[in-house]
Amino acid sequence: MVKLMSCLKKIQKRITHIVSTFFFGMALLNNKRLGINQTIISEIEKLKVFDSEDIIKSELPYIWFLATLFHDLGYSVEKSELGKELPNYTPESNIVSVPDFYTKVYKKYYEYRKNKEHGIYGGIRFIQDMLNIRKNKEHKFMSNRYWGKELELLYSHIGWIIIAHNIWFKRKDELYNGDYTEMQELVLEDDKDYRIKFEGYPLFFFFCLVDVLEPTKNTTLFSKVNITSENRKIIISTNDKSYSKAIMGLNKWLTPVEKDGEKLIIDFNCKEIDTYK
């Protein structure tokens, strides 16, 4: 807890975003009009960490809490003048939470960012620290939580989402001076060349979406933002240019966004997202 508080003090400007991402994401997960949570529950069920779907449902807030709380804790690395070497730890590469090309590019991308990339650093630290905590807690009978070894699969699952969430794609026409030469997996052929599919990686897709939609990251003028849902659509009404630009940017790498006046619409019925199309 002392280490966690120390990390939070170093990234005070990100705390509002971190907390808001958790609550905003939970509101969407609990929204029956969107029907997102069942797809994510099915993903977690495949890990065979929990005994039943009902247990996964009860633990989903905890899973989301871990992903959101820790996703920006490595942010102080980006503020460091010299950056920081990655921890001397290699995370499990047999993963299903993100596309497997991330296991091949994350070290190269960290070097490309001159050892200043909060997601990669924070995700590796998350996995390393949670595995150590689990081992220390497992045989302490005073603990009121379960700390079985199978939880390591869950921590790795979440950790890779944190590692991957800030590794950015580029289109071919955005490359210059040999950019991304050794990371062709991150080069998009054109707009809507989506590599993160809701069908294949629902929790990762959802995390990336919420991380962008969460308003405090791009605006402090909450009166300019209204978010509603209907018929499996997220509808954002805003006249904030910075926030609108961030959401429209999703078109390039994650999901189609329809613009209707000051309304921006993300439709979970569209073929790029809908699991059943």
N, C-alpha and C positions, 0 to 999 in steps of 0.2 A: 504493500500500500504506500509506503514511503517513496519507493522508486516511481510508482505511478503518479503520485502528487508532484514529484520533482519534474517528471516529463510534462505534466499539464502546465506547470508554471512557465515552462520554456515556450509553450505554444498557446498562450492565453488568447490570441486573436482567432485561433481555430476552434476554441472550446464551444462557442455558440453553434458553429457549423456542425461539430461532432454530435452534440446533444440533439440539435434540431434534426439531423439526419436520422437518428434513432427514432424519434417520435413521429416524424413525417413518414418514415418507412413503415412503422407499425400501423399507422392510420391506413396506409394503402393495403397492407397485408390483411387487415381486418375488414376491408371494404368488399362486401360480397358482390357488388356490382362489377368489380374488376375480375374477381375469381383467380387471383394470382397465387394465393398461398397454397392451394392444393398441388400445383405443379412443383413448387419448391419443396413441399412436404414429401412428394414422391422422389425427388432428388435425394433428400436426406435419408429416406428410407433405404435406398440402395447401398448406403454405407454400412448398414447392419450394426449401427452403434446402439440404437434404441430398440426395445422389444416390440413396440407397437406404434401404429399411426397416432393413436391418442397421446402417447408419451411425446412423440415428435411435436404434435400440436402444442402441448404444454411447455415444451422446451424451446419452441421457435423464437419467442422473445429473447431468451438467453443467447441463442445462436446469433440472432440479429444484433443483440447488444455487444457481443464480442467483436463482430465484424466492424460495426460502426465506431465503437469506443476506441479501437486500436488503429483504425485505418489512417489516421493522420498523426499518430504519436511520434512518428519518425520525422516530423516536419522540421524539427530543429537542425537536422542534418543539412537541409537545404539552405539554412541561414548561416551555416558555418562557412567561414572564408575558405578553408582548405578541404571541406567535405569530410567524409569519414569512410574508412575501409569497412567492407561488409564483415559481419561477425564470422568467425572461423567455424562455420556450420553450413552444411549443404542440406537443404530441405528435401524431403522425399519427392522424387520426380515422377512416380507412378500415380498421377493425380487425375481426377475427373471433374474438378470444379471449374477449371478454365481450360481453353484449348491447349494442347500439349506443346505448341510452339513456344509458349512462354517459358518453358523449362530450358529451352535452347538459347533464348535471347536475353534473359534477365540480367546476366552478368555483363554482357556486351552493352546493354542499354545503360547499366549503372556506370560503366566506364565512359560511355558517350556523354552522360550527364555529369561527368567529372566528379564522381563519388558524391553527388548531391541529389539524391532521389528518395523522397520520403516513403513511398509505397514499398519499394523493394527492401530498403533497410528495415522499415517498420514491420513488414510481413515476416521477414526472416527472424527478427527478434521476437515477434509474437509466437511463432512456432517453437523456437528454442526455449523461451521462457515458460510457455505453457506446458511443454513436455517436462521441464524440470520441476515445476510446481506440482504437476500430477504425480510424479515419482515421489516427491517429498510428502505429499498428502495421502497417498494410497493406503499406507499402513498405520496412519494416525487415526485411532478409533474415535477421537473427539470430533472429527470432521462430520458435518451433517449433510455433506454432498457426496455423490458417487464419484470416485476417481479411478475407475477401471482402465486398463491399458487400451481398450478399444476407443477411448476418447481421443487417443493420439490421431486417429483417422479424421475425426471431426476438426481437431486443431489444425491439421495439415490442410484440410478442405477449406477452412476459413482463411488460413494464412496465405494460401496461394491467391485467393481473391484480393487480399490486401497487397500482395506483391505485384499483381498484374494491373491493379486498378488505375495506376498513373503512368503506365507504359503506353505512349501515344503512337497511333498510326499516322502515316503520311501518304498522301496521294503521289503518284509518279511526278505530276507537274509541280509538286512542292519541294522536290529534292534538289539539292545543289551541293557542289564541291564534294562529291562522293558520299553524301549523306546516306546513312542506313545501308551502306554497301554490304556489310556483313549481317544485316538484319532484314533480309528481303521479306521475311514473314510479316513484317510490319508495314510493308508497302502495299497500298490499295490501288487496284487498277483504275477505279473511278469512284464517284459518289455511289453510295448504296452497295458497295462491295463489303457487306457486313460479315465480320469474322466472329462476332459474339452473338450467338443465336439464343433466343429465349428457350427454344425447344431443347437445345443441347446443354445449355449452361444457365438454367433459370435464375439461380441465386446470384450468380455473377452479373448477368444481364440486369437484374433488378437492382443490384447494388450500384452499378454504373449509372443507371437511370436516376435513381434517387439522389446520388451524389451530385448530379448536375441540376436536378429539379429543385433541390433544397434551396430556398430563396436567399438565405443569409450569405451564401458563398459569393453571390453576384450583386446583391442590393441590400441596402438597409431600410429601404422605403417600402415597408410591408403593405402600406395602403395601396400601393401600385400593383399588388399581386393578389390574384384570387384563383384558387385551385379547386375544381369540382370534378365529379365523375358521373358518367352515365353510359349505359350500354357498352361496358368494357372500354370506355374511352376516358383518358385523363385530359381535362380541358383547363388550360392555363390562360387566364385573362390578365394581360399586363400591357402597360405602355412604357415600361422601363426598358430602355434600349440595351443596356448591358445584360440584363437578365434574359431578354428576348433573344439576343445574339447567341448567348450560351446554349439556349434550348434549341434554336434553329441549327446550331452546330452539330446536334445529334444526327441530323440528316446524313452527315458525311461518314460517320463511323459506327453508329449503333442502331438507329431506327428511323423510319420516316416520321416527319413532323409536318402536319398540315397547317397552313396559315390561313386564317379566316378573319380578316380585319385585325383586331387586337387580340384575337383568340388563337392560341397554339394548341393543336390537338394531336395527342398520341393515341393511336387506335390499336388496341390489343386484338382486334378482329382482322387486322390487315395480314396479308399472306407472309410478310417478313417476320411477324411475331407469332401469330396464332399456331399453337401446337397442332391443331387438327386440320390445317389447310395443306 
